[in-house]
Amino acid sequence: MAEPKDDRRKAYVAIMLMGLVSMLGDVVYESGRGIAPDYLYFLGASAFLVGLTSGIGELVGYAARLASGPLADRYRAYWTFIFLGYGLIIAVPLMGFTRIVWLVVAFLVAERFGKALRSPSRDAVVSVVSKGLGSGKAFGLHEFVDQVGAVAGPAFLGFMMMWTSNDFNLSLQSLLPFYLLMMAFLYLTYRRIGGAVDEVAGQGGAAGGKLGAGFWTYTCAVLVNTAGLMPVALILYNGAKILESGGQLWLVPFLYVAVQLVDAPMALVSGYAYDKIGIKFLAVPFLLSILPTFFSSLAGLPGVILACVSYGLVLGMQESVYRAAVADVAPPGRRGSAYGFFNVMLGAGTFVSGAAFGYMLDSSAPPALVLGLVILAQVAAVALLRGASRGGKMER
């Protein structure tokens, strides 16, 4: 029987391998997400179309998990969904081969659909191979490694934009070699830790169980929280409008780098905090979700930068401890399904925020009104979170 230290070492190796795959994926798709609002603006899209595209992409990217998660559980096809999902990241470099707005929109939605296919299975595998470490630390470490790519990718693309004098097409095409490297490394990772899926499948067959009231209350809290969080796409859109006059559109990807630079350490720190405090800790990111809207109401580039930084704080916790809480309120045999349902709610909230904030931006809604609505949403989310902490069994 393996010693506890040996089990922990194997868990760390597995998490690092999955994190490295995600890191290479982030180099490609986070670059695309960082430049997409800028590119759409360059092609003549309105703020409403940018916000709506972001919302639809996130809704598709999350709603499809309602099917992909349960299907992965039922057919034990975790790696099939992981490979298909990462494969669709090809949509990002393909954006560099067109200047048709609606085709770019279609590629953006396709990339989000790929994320829907891979995420529940990837998170289910991470939650099992990290057994004994604590879900907060496991997902925090995974997100930290993942964010190295989220920083390096947009930074690389920003330098490409500068080097090519704002040539969107050539810059996006330059991401293709990173995509090929990611797929090769994914195959090597599967060969190394693919057996972990057997443990997930075994638990699914033996444990079963159902998703209780605590889980559903928690997902409702996430829905309301996300609906009141200003999308990063619109923060970057504001940045593009400010920077266009000076011919400095190449700086927009670096605004996204600022988001990711804050995201990475916050994921790691919040993971440790979550393991000590539990689900109540999520009140922190819920209340911090007010800040991007507040800072966006300030005039000029400093407000955009502060909005990016505050958004990064929330995103770091959203990508780590939000996911960790799911692992604690769902039985092992329903993890794929639980992550699917959880992400549907996350996507629904993101869709609402994209359409609503985009509409309010186009219609020049009073900043005080927008901020007031955001505060009400986050207060309601915290109230639901308190209900989840009382109604769910947290496996500490």
C-alpha positions as CSV (number, residue, x, y, z in Angstrom):
1,M,0.0,0.0,0.0
2,A,1.4,3.4,-1.0
3,E,2.6,5.7,1.8
4,P,0.6,9.0,2.3
5,K,3.7,11.0,1.1
6,D,3.8,8.9,-2.0
7,D,0.1,9.5,-2.6
8,R,0.6,13.2,-2.2
9,R,3.5,13.2,-4.6
10,K,1.5,11.4,-7.3
11,A,-1.4,13.8,-6.7
12,Y,0.9,16.8,-7.2
13,V,2.4,15.2,-10.4
14,A,-1.1,14.6,-11.8
15,I,-2.3,18.1,-11.0
16,M,0.9,19.6,-12.6
17,L,0.4,17.6,-15.8
18,M,-3.2,18.6,-16.1
19,G,-2.2,22.2,-15.3
20,L,0.5,22.2,-18.0
21,V,-2.0,21.0,-20.6
22,S,-4.4,23.8,-19.5
23,M,-1.5,26.3,-19.6
24,L,-0.7,25.5,-23.3
25,G,-4.4,25.7,-24.1
26,D,-4.5,29.1,-22.4
27,V,-1.7,30.4,-24.5
28,V,-4.0,30.0,-27.5
29,Y,-7.5,30.6,-26.3
30,E,-6.9,33.3,-23.7
31,S,-4.9,35.2,-26.4
32,G,-8.0,35.0,-28.6
33,R,-10.3,36.1,-25.8
34,G,-8.0,39.0,-25.0
35,I,-7.9,40.3,-28.5
36,A,-11.5,39.4,-29.7
37,P,-13.2,42.6,-28.4
38,D,-10.5,44.6,-30.0
39,Y,-10.7,42.7,-33.3
40,L,-14.5,42.9,-33.4
41,Y,-14.3,46.6,-32.7
42,F,-11.8,46.9,-35.6
43,L,-14.2,45.1,-37.8
44,G,-17.0,47.6,-36.9
45,A,-19.0,45.7,-34.3
46,S,-21.0,47.6,-31.7
47,A,-20.7,47.3,-27.9
48,F,-24.0,45.4,-27.9
49,L,-22.7,42.8,-30.4
50,V,-19.4,42.4,-28.5
51,G,-21.3,42.0,-25.2
52,L,-23.9,39.7,-26.8
53,T,-21.2,37.6,-28.4
54,S,-19.4,37.3,-25.1
55,G,-22.7,36.3,-23.4
56,I,-23.7,33.8,-26.1
57,G,-20.3,32.2,-26.1
58,E,-20.3,31.8,-22.4
59,L,-23.9,30.5,-22.3
60,V,-23.0,27.9,-25.0
61,G,-19.8,27.2,-23.3
62,Y,-21.5,26.5,-20.0
63,A,-25.0,25.2,-21.0
64,A,-23.5,22.5,-23.2
65,R,-21.9,21.1,-20.0
66,L,-25.4,20.1,-18.9
67,A,-25.0,17.3,-21.4
68,S,-21.2,16.8,-21.6
69,G,-20.9,16.2,-17.8
70,P,-23.6,13.6,-17.4
71,L,-22.5,11.9,-20.6
72,A,-18.9,11.6,-19.4
73,D,-20.2,10.1,-16.2
74,R,-22.5,7.7,-17.9
75,Y,-20.2,6.4,-20.6
76,R,-16.9,6.9,-18.7
77,A,-15.7,8.9,-21.7
78,Y,-13.7,11.5,-19.7
79,W,-10.7,11.6,-22.0
80,T,-12.9,11.6,-25.2
81,F,-14.5,14.8,-24.1
82,I,-11.2,16.2,-23.0
83,F,-9.6,15.6,-26.4
84,L,-12.6,16.9,-28.3
85,G,-12.7,20.0,-26.2
86,Y,-9.1,20.9,-26.5
87,G,-9.2,20.1,-30.2
88,L,-11.8,22.9,-30.8
89,I,-9.3,25.5,-29.6
90,I,-8.2,25.5,-33.3
91,A,-11.0,28.0,-33.8
92,V,-8.8,30.8,-32.3
93,P,-6.0,30.7,-34.9
94,L,-8.6,30.2,-37.6
95,M,-10.0,33.7,-36.8
96,G,-6.8,35.0,-38.3
97,F,-7.9,33.7,-41.7
98,T,-11.0,35.9,-42.0
99,R,-12.3,39.4,-41.6
100,I,-16.0,38.5,-41.7
101,V,-17.6,39.6,-38.4
102,W,-20.1,36.8,-38.2
103,L,-17.5,34.2,-39.0
104,V,-15.3,35.6,-36.2
105,V,-18.3,35.4,-33.9
106,A,-18.9,31.8,-34.9
107,F,-15.3,30.9,-34.2
108,L,-15.5,32.5,-30.8
109,V,-18.7,30.5,-29.9
110,A,-17.0,27.3,-31.3
111,E,-14.1,27.7,-28.9
112,R,-16.4,28.2,-26.0
113,F,-18.3,25.0,-27.0
114,G,-15.0,23.2,-26.9
115,K,-14.5,24.4,-23.3
116,A,-17.9,23.0,-22.5
117,L,-16.9,19.6,-23.7
118,R,-13.6,19.3,-21.8
119,S,-14.2,21.2,-18.5
120,P,-16.5,18.9,-16.6
121,S,-14.3,15.8,-17.4
122,R,-11.1,17.7,-16.7
123,D,-12.4,19.0,-13.4
124,A,-13.8,15.5,-12.4
125,V,-10.3,14.0,-13.1
126,V,-8.5,16.7,-11.1
127,S,-10.9,16.3,-8.2
128,V,-10.1,12.6,-8.0
129,V,-6.3,12.6,-8.7
130,S,-5.9,15.3,-6.1
131,K,-7.5,13.1,-3.4
132,G,-6.0,13.9,0.0
133,L,-4.6,17.4,-0.8
134,G,-7.8,19.4,-0.2
135,S,-10.0,20.6,-3.0
136,G,-9.1,24.3,-2.5
137,K,-5.3,23.6,-2.8
138,A,-5.8,21.3,-5.8
139,F,-7.9,23.6,-7.9
140,G,-5.8,26.6,-6.7
141,L,-2.6,25.0,-7.9
142,H,-4.1,23.8,-11.2
143,E,-5.4,27.3,-11.9
144,F,-2.0,28.9,-10.9
145,V,-0.1,26.7,-13.5
146,D,-2.9,27.3,-16.0
147,Q,-2.6,31.1,-15.6
148,V,1.1,31.1,-16.7
149,G,-0.3,30.4,-20.2
150,A,-3.0,33.0,-19.7
151,V,-0.4,35.6,-19.0
152,A,2.2,34.4,-21.6
153,G,-0.3,34.1,-24.5
154,P,-1.9,37.6,-24.5
155,A,1.6,39.1,-23.8
156,F,3.0,37.2,-26.9
157,L,0.0,38.3,-28.9
158,G,0.5,41.9,-27.8
159,F,4.1,41.9,-29.0
160,M,3.0,40.3,-32.3
161,M,0.4,43.1,-32.7
162,M,3.2,45.7,-32.0
163,W,5.7,44.0,-34.3
164,T,3.1,43.6,-37.2
165,S,1.8,47.2,-36.7
166,N,-1.7,46.0,-35.5
167,D,-2.1,43.1,-38.1
168,F,-4.8,41.1,-36.4
169,N,-4.7,38.3,-39.0
170,L,-1.0,37.5,-38.9
171,S,-1.0,37.8,-35.1
172,L,-3.8,35.3,-34.7
173,Q,-2.2,32.9,-37.2
174,S,1.0,32.9,-35.1
175,L,-0.9,30.9,-32.4
176,L,-1.2,27.8,-34.6
177,P,2.2,26.2,-33.5
178,F,1.2,26.6,-29.8
179,Y,-2.1,24.7,-30.6
180,L,-0.2,21.8,-32.1
181,L,2.2,21.7,-29.2
182,M,-0.8,21.6,-26.8
183,M,-2.4,18.6,-28.6
184,A,0.9,16.7,-28.5
185,F,1.4,17.3,-24.8
186,L,-2.2,16.4,-24.1
187,Y,-1.6,13.0,-25.7
188,L,1.6,12.5,-23.5
189,T,-0.4,13.5,-20.4
190,Y,-3.1,10.9,-21.2
191,R,-0.4,8.2,-21.6
192,R,1.0,9.1,-18.1
193,I,-2.2,9.6,-16.0
194,G,-5.0,8.2,-18.0
195,G,-5.5,5.4,-15.5
196,A,-6.9,7.9,-13.1
197,V,-10.1,7.9,-15.1
198,D,-10.7,4.3,-14.0
199,E,-10.9,5.6,-10.4
200,V,-13.4,8.2,-11.4
201,A,-15.5,5.7,-13.3
202,G,-15.3,3.2,-10.4
203,Q,-16.6,5.8,-7.9
204,G,-19.4,6.7,-10.3
205,G,-20.6,3.1,-10.4
206,A,-20.2,2.5,-6.7
207,A,-21.2,5.7,-5.1
208,G,-24.0,7.3,-7.1
209,G,-25.9,9.7,-4.9
210,K,-27.9,12.8,-5.7
211,L,-27.2,16.5,-5.8
212,G,-28.8,18.0,-2.7
213,A,-30.3,21.3,-1.7
214,G,-26.9,22.8,-0.7
215,F,-25.6,22.2,-4.2
216,W,-28.6,23.8,-5.9
217,T,-28.6,26.8,-3.5
218,Y,-24.9,27.3,-4.1
219,T,-25.3,27.2,-7.9
220,C,-28.1,29.8,-7.7
221,A,-25.8,32.0,-5.7
222,V,-23.1,31.7,-8.4
223,L,-25.8,32.6,-11.1
224,V,-26.8,35.8,-9.3
225,N,-23.1,36.7,-8.6
226,T,-22.1,36.2,-12.2
227,A,-25.1,38.1,-13.6
228,G,-23.9,41.2,-11.6
229,L,-20.2,41.0,-12.7
230,M,-19.2,43.2,-15.6
231,P,-17.8,41.1,-18.4
232,V,-14.1,41.5,-19.1
233,A,-14.9,41.8,-22.8
234,L,-16.7,45.1,-22.2
235,I,-13.9,46.3,-19.9
236,L,-11.5,45.7,-22.8
237,Y,-14.0,47.2,-25.3
238,N,-13.8,50.4,-23.2
239,G,-10.1,50.2,-23.3
240,A,-10.0,49.8,-27.1
241,K,-12.2,53.0,-27.5
242,I,-9.8,55.0,-25.4
243,L,-6.6,53.6,-27.0
244,E,-7.8,53.9,-30.6
245,S,-7.3,57.6,-30.8
246,G,-3.6,57.3,-30.1
247,G,-3.1,54.4,-32.4
248,Q,-2.2,52.1,-29.5
249,L,-4.7,49.3,-30.0
250,W,-1.8,46.9,-29.6
251,L,-1.9,47.7,-25.8
252,V,-5.3,46.1,-25.4
253,P,-4.0,42.5,-25.0
254,F,-1.7,43.8,-22.2
255,L,-4.8,45.0,-20.3
256,Y,-5.9,41.4,-20.4
257,V,-2.4,40.4,-19.2
258,A,-3.1,42.5,-16.2
259,V,-6.2,40.5,-15.5
260,Q,-4.3,37.2,-15.7
261,L,-1.4,38.5,-13.6
262,V,-3.7,39.1,-10.7
263,D,-5.7,35.9,-11.4
264,A,-2.8,33.5,-11.0
265,P,-1.6,34.3,-7.4
266,M,-5.2,35.0,-6.2
267,A,-6.2,31.4,-7.3
268,L,-3.4,29.9,-5.2
269,V,-3.9,32.1,-2.1
270,S,-7.7,31.7,-2.2
271,G,-7.4,27.9,-2.5
272,Y,-5.6,27.7,0.8
273,A,-8.0,30.1,2.4
274,Y,-11.0,28.1,1.2
275,D,-9.6,24.9,2.7
276,K,-9.5,26.6,6.1
277,I,-12.7,28.6,6.0
278,G,-15.0,26.7,3.7
279,I,-17.8,27.9,1.5
280,K,-18.3,31.1,3.5
281,F,-15.1,32.3,2.1
282,L,-16.9,32.8,-1.3
283,A,-18.6,35.9,0.2
284,V,-15.2,37.7,-0.5
285,P,-15.3,37.3,-4.3
286,F,-19.0,38.0,-4.4
287,L,-18.5,41.4,-2.8
288,L,-15.3,42.1,-4.8
289,S,-17.5,41.6,-7.9
290,I,-18.9,45.2,-7.4
291,L,-15.5,46.8,-8.1
292,P,-15.1,46.2,-11.9
293,T,-18.4,48.2,-12.4
294,F,-17.3,50.9,-10.0
295,F,-13.9,51.4,-11.6
296,S,-15.3,51.3,-15.1
297,S,-17.4,54.3,-14.2
298,L,-14.3,56.4,-13.7
299,A,-13.0,58.4,-16.7
300,G,-10.0,57.5,-18.7
301,L,-7.5,54.6,-18.9
302,P,-6.7,54.4,-15.2
303,G,-10.3,53.4,-14.5
304,V,-10.0,50.6,-17.2
305,I,-6.8,49.4,-15.6
306,L,-8.3,49.3,-12.1
307,A,-11.4,47.5,-13.5
308,C,-9.1,44.9,-15.1
309,V,-7.2,44.3,-11.8
310,S,-10.4,44.0,-9.7
311,Y,-11.8,41.6,-12.3
312,G,-8.7,39.5,-12.1
313,L,-9.2,39.2,-8.3
314,V,-12.6,37.8,-8.8
315,L,-11.6,35.6,-11.8
316,G,-8.8,34.0,-9.8
317,M,-11.3,32.8,-7.1
318,Q,-14.0,32.0,-9.7
319,E,-11.6,29.6,-11.5
320,S,-10.4,27.9,-8.3
321,V,-12.6,28.1,-5.1
322,Y,-15.9,28.2,-7.0
323,R,-14.9,24.9,-8.6
324,A,-13.5,23.5,-5.3
325,A,-16.9,24.1,-3.6
326,V,-18.6,21.9,-6.2
327,A,-16.2,19.0,-5.3
328,D,-17.2,19.4,-1.7
329,V,-21.0,19.5,-2.1
330,A,-21.3,16.7,-4.8
331,P,-20.9,13.0,-4.3
332,P,-17.8,11.5,-6.3
333,G,-20.0,9.5,-8.6
334,R,-21.9,12.7,-9.8
335,R,-18.9,15.0,-10.2
336,G,-19.1,15.2,-14.0
337,S,-22.8,16.0,-13.7
338,A,-22.3,18.4,-10.9
339,Y,-19.7,20.4,-12.8
340,G,-22.0,20.4,-15.8
341,F,-25.0,21.8,-13.9
342,F,-22.8,24.3,-12.0
343,N,-21.3,25.6,-15.2
344,V,-24.8,26.0,-16.8
345,M,-25.7,28.4,-14.0
346,L,-22.3,30.2,-14.4
347,G,-23.0,30.5,-18.1
348,A,-26.5,31.7,-17.7
349,G,-25.3,34.5,-15.4
350,T,-22.5,35.4,-17.8
351,F,-25.0,35.6,-20.7
352,V,-27.2,37.9,-18.7
353,S,-24.3,40.1,-17.7
354,G,-23.0,40.3,-21.3
355,A,-26.3,41.4,-22.8
356,A,-27.3,43.6,-19.9
357,F,-24.0,45.5,-19.5
358,G,-23.6,45.8,-23.3
359,Y,-27.1,47.3,-23.6
360,M,-26.5,49.7,-20.7
361,L,-23.2,50.8,-22.2
362,D,-24.7,51.5,-25.6
363,S,-27.7,53.3,-24.1
364,S,-25.5,55.4,-21.8
365,A,-27.3,54.3,-18.6
366,P,-26.4,56.5,-15.6
367,P,-23.4,54.9,-13.8
368,A,-25.1,55.3,-10.4
369,L,-28.0,53.2,-11.6
370,V,-25.8,50.5,-13.0
371,L,-23.7,50.4,-9.8
372,G,-26.8,50.2,-7.7
373,L,-28.1,47.2,-9.6
374,V,-24.7,45.5,-9.2
375,I,-24.7,46.0,-5.5
376,L,-28.2,44.6,-5.1
377,A,-27.2,41.5,-7.2
378,Q,-24.1,40.8,-5.0
379,V,-26.0,41.3,-1.7
380,A,-28.6,38.7,-3.0
381,A,-25.8,36.3,-4.0
382,V,-24.2,36.5,-0.5
383,A,-27.6,35.8,1.1
384,L,-28.0,32.7,-1.1
385,L,-24.5,31.6,-0.2
386,R,-25.3,31.7,3.5
387,G,-28.3,29.4,2.7
388,A,-26.0,27.0,0.9
389,S,-23.5,26.9,3.8
390,R,-26.4,25.9,6.1
391,G,-28.1,23.5,3.7
392,G,-25.2,21.6,2.2
393,K,-22.9,19.0,3.6
394,M,-19.4,20.2,3.1
395,E,-17.0,17.4,3.1
396,R,-14.0,18.9,4.9
